[in-house]
Amino acid sequence: MLCRMRTTLTLDDDNAVLLKRLCEERQISLKTLVNEALRVGLRQLEASAQAPKFRTDSVSVGRCLLPNLDDVAEALSLAEGESFR
């Protein structure tokens, strides 16, 4: 069933500027450009909603063996011995 809808859109200023520029560059009407943008955007939204969700299980690796991870020199000296310098 074909459903045409006439509606009023309130556009943010940045979107209005971009739409106007693209209409001029492509020499197409605002109606054509908005419909094209909606098709592309809605397909992306639909695809991202259907994308599989990934989950990584966490594992415990024990407590941190270094007293302070903020001091890189100390971490290297503990890991490699004083010879790293």
C-alpha positions as CSV (number, residue, x, y, z in Angstrom):
1,M,0.0,0.0,0.0
2,L,1.4,3.4,-1.0
3,C,1.3,5.9,1.8
4,R,2.2,9.4,1.0
5,M,2.5,11.8,3.9
6,R,2.7,15.6,4.0
7,T,4.2,16.9,7.1
8,T,6.1,19.9,8.5
9,L,9.6,19.5,9.7
10,T,11.5,21.8,12.0
11,L,15.1,21.5,11.1
12,D,18.1,22.4,13.3
13,D,20.1,25.2,11.8
14,D,23.1,23.0,10.9
15,N,20.9,20.5,9.1
16,A,19.1,23.2,7.2
17,V,22.4,24.7,6.0
18,L,23.7,21.3,4.9
19,L,20.5,20.4,3.1
20,K,20.5,23.7,1.3
21,R,24.1,23.3,0.2
22,L,23.5,19.8,-1.0
23,C,20.4,20.8,-2.9
24,E,22.4,23.4,-4.7
25,E,25.3,21.1,-5.4
26,R,23.2,18.3,-6.7
27,Q,20.6,20.6,-8.3
28,I,17.7,18.6,-6.8
29,S,14.7,19.7,-4.7
30,L,14.6,19.7,-1.0
31,K,11.9,17.0,-1.1
32,T,14.1,14.7,-3.2
33,L,17.1,15.2,-0.9
34,V,15.2,14.7,2.3
35,N,13.6,11.5,1.0
36,E,17.0,10.2,-0.1
37,A,18.6,11.1,3.2
38,L,15.8,9.4,5.1
39,R,16.1,6.2,3.0
40,V,19.8,6.0,3.7
41,G,19.5,6.9,7.4
42,L,16.6,4.6,8.0
43,R,18.4,1.7,6.4
44,Q,21.4,2.3,8.6
45,L,19.2,2.5,11.7
46,E,17.4,-0.7,10.8
47,A,20.7,-2.5,10.1
48,S,22.3,-1.4,13.3
49,A,19.2,-2.5,15.3
50,Q,19.5,-5.9,13.7
51,A,23.3,-6.2,14.2
52,P,24.3,-9.0,16.6
53,K,25.3,-7.9,20.0
54,F,28.8,-9.1,21.1
55,R,29.7,-9.9,24.6
56,T,33.1,-10.6,26.0
57,D,33.2,-12.5,29.2
58,S,35.5,-11.1,31.9
59,V,38.1,-13.1,33.7
60,S,39.9,-12.5,36.9
61,V,43.7,-12.2,36.4
62,G,44.3,-11.7,40.1
63,R,45.5,-8.6,41.9
64,C,47.9,-6.1,40.4
65,L,51.5,-7.0,41.3
66,L,52.8,-3.5,40.9
67,P,52.2,-1.0,43.7
68,N,51.8,2.0,41.4
69,L,51.0,2.0,37.7
70,D,51.3,5.7,37.4
71,D,55.1,5.6,37.5
72,V,56.3,4.0,34.3
73,A,59.9,3.9,35.3
74,E,59.0,2.0,38.5
75,A,56.8,-0.4,36.6
76,L,59.6,-1.1,34.0
77,S,62.2,-1.6,36.8
78,L,60.0,-4.1,38.5
79,A,59.2,-5.9,35.3
80,E,62.6,-5.9,33.7
81,G,65.0,-5.3,36.6
82,E,67.2,-2.2,36.9
83,S,69.0,-3.0,33.7
84,F,66.3,-1.4,31.5
85,R,67.9,2.0,32.1
